[in-house]
Amino acid sequence: MSFIARYVNDNGEVTETLLEVQHVRKGDAFSLFTILNDLLEKNDLSIQNIRGQGYDGCSTMLGKYSGLHARVKEICPSAYFVHCFCHRLNLVVVDSCSKNVVTQNFFGIVEKLYAFIEGSTKRQGLFQDIQGKMAAEANSRKPGTLKSLSTTRGQLALTMCVYC
């Protein structure tokens, strides 16, 4: 879970600062709220100064009565919720791509290729060797890596606008 504070600095510029990235063992709203409170205290920030909160649309975050946003709003009524725009954009792109047969086929093949290579340590090693050689030939410092496709399901992100 990433914690990002967005604020106006002394020069009047909007600034975003990554406060922390934490592995979350329990994804329920109470646990997330406890983590949030601890993080704010550790950074000498007050929950009373939060003016906005942005999350994805899962019920743990948005639950009307016991979601994370409701718990924060109970303590700080001025902490308005805005759906995370990056998550929204990702959902639109994923939905648009899923409607196009050519795009569906392309990403389906890419995902199967990823599963094929990652399904065997021998194939992973061969892939890494080839990437290393290609990087050396292109004078690149870092060989390419494989990444699994993601539609953002199961990922939690917390962005808070903090008024300092």
C-alpha positions in Angstrom: 0.0 0.0 0.0 1.4 3.4 -1.0 0.9 6.5 1.1 1.3 9.8 -0.8 0.7 13.2 0.7 -0.3 16.0 -1.7 0.1 19.5 -0.4 0.9 23.1 -1.3 4.5 24.0 -0.5 5.8 27.3 0.7 6.2 28.5 -2.9 2.5 27.8 -3.5 3.2 24.8 -5.7 1.2 21.6 -5.5 3.6 18.9 -4.4 3.2 15.1 -3.9 5.5 13.2 -1.6 5.7 9.5 -1.2 5.5 9.0 2.6 5.8 5.2 2.7 5.1 1.9 0.9 3.9 -0.8 3.3 3.1 -4.5 2.9 -0.4 -4.9 4.2 -1.2 -8.2 6.0 -4.9 -7.6 6.6 -6.8 -5.6 4.0 -9.9 -4.8 6.1 -10.9 -1.1 6.7 -10.0 -1.2 10.4 -6.5 -2.5 9.8 -5.9 0.1 7.1 -7.2 2.9 9.3 -4.8 1.8 12.1 -1.9 1.8 9.6 -2.9 5.2 8.4 -3.1 6.6 11.9 0.3 5.2 12.8 1.8 6.6 9.6 0.4 10.0 10.2 1.7 10.1 13.8 5.1 8.8 12.6 5.3 11.7 10.1 4.0 14.3 12.7 0.8 14.9 10.6 -2.7 15.2 12.0 -5.7 13.4 10.6 -7.6 16.6 11.3 -5.7 18.3 8.5 -6.7 15.9 5.7 -8.7 17.6 3.1 -9.1 14.9 0.5 -8.8 11.1 0.1 -8.5 9.1 -3.1 -8.8 5.3 -3.4 -9.9 2.7 -5.9 -13.5 1.7 -5.8 -13.4 -1.5 -3.6 -15.8 -1.7 -0.7 -13.0 -1.8 1.9 -12.1 1.7 0.9 -15.5 3.1 0.0 -17.9 1.3 2.4 -20.5 3.9 3.4 -20.5 3.0 7.1 -17.3 1.2 7.8 -15.0 1.7 4.8 -11.7 3.5 5.2 -13.0 6.7 3.8 -16.0 6.7 6.2 -13.7 6.1 9.2 -11.5 9.0 8.2 -14.5 11.3 7.4 -15.9 10.5 10.8 -12.9 12.1 12.5 -12.3 14.7 9.8 -15.5 15.8 8.0 -13.5 18.0 5.6 -11.6 14.9 4.2 -13.7 14.6 1.0 -13.3 11.5 -1.2 -12.4 11.5 -4.8 -12.1 8.3 -6.8 -8.4 7.7 -7.8 -8.1 9.1 -11.3 -5.1 6.8 -12.2 -7.2 3.8 -11.2 -10.2 5.2 -13.2 -8.1 5.7 -16.3 -6.7 2.2 -16.0 -10.2 0.8 -15.7 -11.3 2.7 -18.9 -8.2 1.5 -20.8 -8.7 -2.1 -19.7 -12.4 -2.0 -20.6 -11.8 -0.4 -24.0 -9.1 -2.9 -24.8 -11.4 -5.8 -23.8 -14.0 -4.7 -26.4 -11.6 -4.9 -29.3 -10.9 -8.5 -30.6 -7.5 -7.7 -32.1 -6.4 -6.1 -28.8 -7.9 -9.0 -26.8 -6.0 -11.5 -28.9 -2.7 -9.5 -28.6 -2.8 -9.3 -24.8 -4.0 -12.9 -24.6 -0.9 -14.0 -26.5 1.4 -11.8 -24.5 -0.1 -13.2 -21.2 0.3 -16.8 -22.4 3.9 -16.1 -23.5 4.6 -14.7 -20.0 3.0 -17.7 -18.3 5.0 -20.1 -20.6 8.4 -18.4 -19.8 7.7 -17.9 -16.1 6.4 -21.5 -15.8 9.9 -22.9 -16.1 13.2 -21.9 -14.4 15.0 -23.2 -17.5 13.0 -21.0 -19.8 13.4 -18.0 -17.4 17.2 -18.5 -17.4 17.3 -18.7 -21.2 15.1 -15.6 -21.5 17.4 -13.7 -19.1 20.5 -14.8 -21.1 19.1 -13.6 -24.4 18.0 -10.3 -22.8 21.5 -9.8 -21.4 23.1 -10.4 -24.8 20.6 -8.0 -26.4 21.3 -5.3 -23.8 25.0 -5.7 -24.3 24.7 -5.3 -28.1 22.6 -2.2 -27.7 24.9 -0.7 -25.1 22.0 -0.8 -22.6 22.8 -1.0 -19.0 19.8 -3.0 -18.0 18.3 -6.1 -19.8 14.5 -6.3 -20.3 12.3 -8.1 -17.8 8.9 -9.7 -18.1 5.9 -8.3 -16.2 2.5 -9.9 -15.7 -0.5 -8.0 -17.0 -2.7 -6.4 -14.4 -6.1 -4.8 -14.4 -5.5 -3.2 -10.9 -7.7 -5.7 -9.1 -6.5 -6.4 -5.6 -4.2 -3.4 -5.5 -4.8 -0.8 -2.9 -3.5 2.7 -3.1 -4.1 5.5 -0.7 -3.5 9.1 -1.7 -4.3 11.8 0.8 -4.4 15.6 0.4 -2.9 16.9 3.6 -3.3 20.5 4.6 -0.1 21.4 6.6 
